[in-house]
Amino acid sequence: MLPADARIRSSRDFGSALKRGRRAARGGVVVHWAPGPESNEPAARPQTTPPDADANRTARAGFVVSKAVGNAVVRNKVKRRLRHAAAAELPHWPAGTDVVVRATPRAAERDFDQLRRDLTEAVQAARSGKGGRANDRRSTP
């Protein structure tokens, strides 16, 4: 399960991650990867007490599942699957990183293994700066 301090909950945090993040789409998900400013220079950060340091350094994930995905039962099933997949990936993300995972209508048709693979591939693509097909279309005349 995804810990409470590892979730993005406020509209302001979602907006910030969406604006400053790199985007990549795979299968049933679109990932917005927004590395934190402190993730590049951990030594420049002031020393705090261990609980505060852990809370401030946690990578966070937020989920957007619109009504286009399906009814409430389907949306909640997709959210549960994505949260579980993100919880497994979270330890591999740099501290201070915000990741917004947006489910597309295709996510409702995919099983857990496919969603987990989509999430992993989208995160890798966003981290490396190689986005989805939308970026490829812009580069061709």
Buried (B, 14 or more C-beta within 10 A) or exposed (E): EBEEEBBBEEEEBBEBBBEBBBBBBBBBBBBBBBBBEBBEEEEEBEEEEEEEBEEBBBBBBBBBBEEEBBEEEBBEBBBEBBBBBBBEBBEEBBBBBBBBBBBBBBBBEBEEEBBBBBBBBBBBBBBEEEBBEEBEEEEEE
